[in-house]
Amino acid sequence: MRARERKRGLIILVAVWLVSGFVVSPCRSFCSQKPSQRHCVGPLRAVPNKEPQGIKPVEESARDEVDALTSARRQLKLALDQQETAQAQVNSAQVQVDMAVEDLRKAKQKGDEQKVEKAEEKVEKAKEKVEKAEEKVEKAKEEVKEAKEEVKEAEEKVEEKAQQEKVPGLEKAKEESLPLLEKFAGELDDLEERFLNSRINNKEDMPFLERDDVIQSIVEEMEKTRHSKENKPRVVALWSPRGTGKTSVIRRLAKMDEYAESRRCGRLLIFDAAWIPTQMSVEASTLVSAMVLWHLLQLLDGYGVKLAGQVVNFKRMDFKDVVEVVERRSRPTGSVNSFEAWVRSACTTKDDVFKQWCLVTAAAFNAQQDCACLVLLDQTELLVKQRLGQPSSFGGSRSRFTEVCSQFPQQMAVYCTGTVNIQLDLPAAEYTRLYIMSLPALRPLSLEGAKQVMQQRQMTQYKDEVFNQIFLLSAGVPRLLGFVFRTAGELASTIPVAFNAMSGCFKEAYQSAAPFFDQPEVAWPLVLCSAVRWKATDSKLVPGTSKRWAEVFEAGAAFPDNGSVLIPRVWWCEDDEVETALIRQGLKVNISLEGLLPDPAKLLQSMSKGPLFRGTLWEEQVCNALAARFHLFCLAADKTPCDTYIPFLDIYPTTDDHLRSVLEQFSVCWSNGVEYPKKEASVLERVGKAIKSNKNIKNAHHDLLIPVKRIATGDLEYIAAQCRYGIPKPAKDLTKTCQDKTRKPSKNETRNDLPDMPNVLLQICSEAEGMQQFDQRKMWAKRQREKRYSLMSCEAIIAQLAVLRIL
């Protein structure tokens, strides 16, 4: 709309202004910069701007009408802004209505009359807010209508006056004098606000932990781009769910010493794709040109720069207004300022704009030819989603993202980040117009990293016992932790307040994740995958569903973690209905959700403590994790569990050579999940298709009996397992408890009276895997060499190994 109004306004004065002095030679390259090199050149001077030669001021007789038109347009812009604000209030109020209705639905299901009454009051109040907001919208629409009529009337008067006085040609409007930047050797006082804070939505420097390797990879890949011999643009991309610290990475990159000179000289362009309206339909080259010019306007706001004898004044403009200047939808008529005149004369193509970027920064800051131009793009998922799925003629996935990024010069270092991975099905080579170098997603923080962030932020501090629970509930997701660290009040450092903060974060920032957990058939495999470190990549399907992991990650329903996936417990445990549905799904296949993912709050409230209690919980985690991985394998492969045998190493992907040599002898079928027999199970029993746990049997000989089939012979047998949370039992204790025997000796027997157990024995302990150190002359060393004994940590298949630390 604004473009059309401006176009009509520019019809006032008809002519063409050619300023050949602005067309000047380009900067020669975007090659390597020398960050340490500072150029000792002239001071910052404030010089009043002069009228460019050959440019006359607009005749005074036409100024009154022009001023009236300008005032009318300002009123229209104000009215449009008020309408937009009012509409946003309507949208916000409607969200409150939806949330209140949902609370009412839950209250009715639970039959809590008091909560129902309160929820109904909330719904009514929320609806009243919607009505009031809608009234404001209608009032704003009337004001917009009146403002448009005033603009139209003013345009007609200006056009009539111009015809009467026959103003010849395009005239340059008078401008106020601005301080002149001329080879300024220093750094602008408010540089960070100009080039960084005004560009992105994250304006706070957060503690930056466990991201150094990512930063180093980005820097190295951007350096490769600047020296690349590719015949097409090369973009370094990092795709990661929201709330994992992508914008913080951009802040860190922007402040690095390696980019100090580019930053000082205005050759570090930071742009958030949210600035581009989704409805804006313009050529990609126009958008990229507008990005560069908008960057210069933000950076140089309030200053003039002398180019080829002419002074160009830079003042902030909205991005869409810059696009209109670049687009030149009408022929160059009307009163224009020095910036618009410069764009029309010297920036006629995208390549011209890149050249002028170098020339402007050279004139203003004495930037040298070897000072690199760098581009950092945030929230590029907004560009990926536009026209996503439309195939290019070369095979890649065509979108606004690929169109924009293919416009950058071949050796210009470009880094972008977003939530949608554009390379789901096709490698970088298939994108013929550009090369995309994708980096691994940002991982959630470790327990130690999360604790350091809490300490460094110096906000709400939690004791270890409470913080361990918070970590298990949040899965280390930075945005969730950020909400927790900002709690206030007397109970700020307690679990209930922290839990409420995380629930609030889910409702505020991750509502798109809710639908995944409203469907039990989708929520169940998601939670299992998170619990057992299931391998998950963007292009793969969630086991047993038609959902791609990329879709799950984009919604924030799960977070990549070094090839596997993590889901914050608070995503599903805060809703009783969701948790109940998950428990029912587990009962169908004899897998205990509580055994697999113990509730830390319940554990702390339990009267049972100590090593024995931890050992029982550890045993539960181990057997349910093994059964869950078998179940997921069948879902992923669309196999019928009862007649499916899977290599043990596919269920337990160890990297230890000795444990591999033990497990590779077997395949498994655990279609009956986990069983808890009333009588003690032993290796002598008939082999079934369920992992048997003796946790309910006091002083049981072996903790677990794991059914397997020998691949070489097809024989069925049990692997016996001794579970121990912590360090392994030494040979002395193993011998004393007769772990190498089929059973314990009876009252009148000694261990020597019992035959040796031919079955494999696994000691499953959380802190060791593979071979155990034994005296090589002793029986246990021999058993280990015969591949009948090994240590197994389960670290590869249990995500919450740390859950038992809180006891």
QUICORMO-V388210 format. One record per run of one state. SS is the DSSP state (H for helix, E for strand, L for the rest). FROM is the first residue (numbers start at 0). LEN is the number of residues. Records with the same first field share a line. If there is no record, write none. Layout:
SS: FROM-LEN  FROM-LEN
//
This chain:
L: 0-1  12-1  14-5  22-22  45-14  110-2  165-2  168-3  172-6  181-9  197-14  226-6  239-6  254-2  264-3  275-8  299-3  307-2  314-4  327-8  336-1  346-3  365-8  378-2  384-5  391-5  398-1  405-7  418-9  430-3  439-7  457-6  474-3  485-9  509-1  518-1  531-9  541-6  555-3  561-2  566-3  573-2  588-4  596-3  605-4  637-3  643-2  651-5  663-2  668-5  675-15  693-10  710-5  724-6  736-4  741-9  753-2  756-4  765-4  770-8  785-3  792-8  806-1
H: 1-11  19-3  59-51  112-53  190-7  211-15  245-9  256-8  272-3  283-16  318-9  337-9  349-16  380-4  399-6  427-3  446-11  463-11  477-8  494-15  510-8  519-12  548-7  569-4  575-13  592-4  599-6  609-28  640-3  647-4  656-7  730-6  750-3  778-7  800-6
E: 13-1  44-1  167-1  171-1  178-3  232-7  267-5  302-5  309-5  335-1  373-5  389-2  396-2  412-6  433-6  540-1  547-1  558-3  563-3  645-2  665-3  673-2  690-3  703-7  715-9  740-1  755-1  760-5  769-1  788-4
//
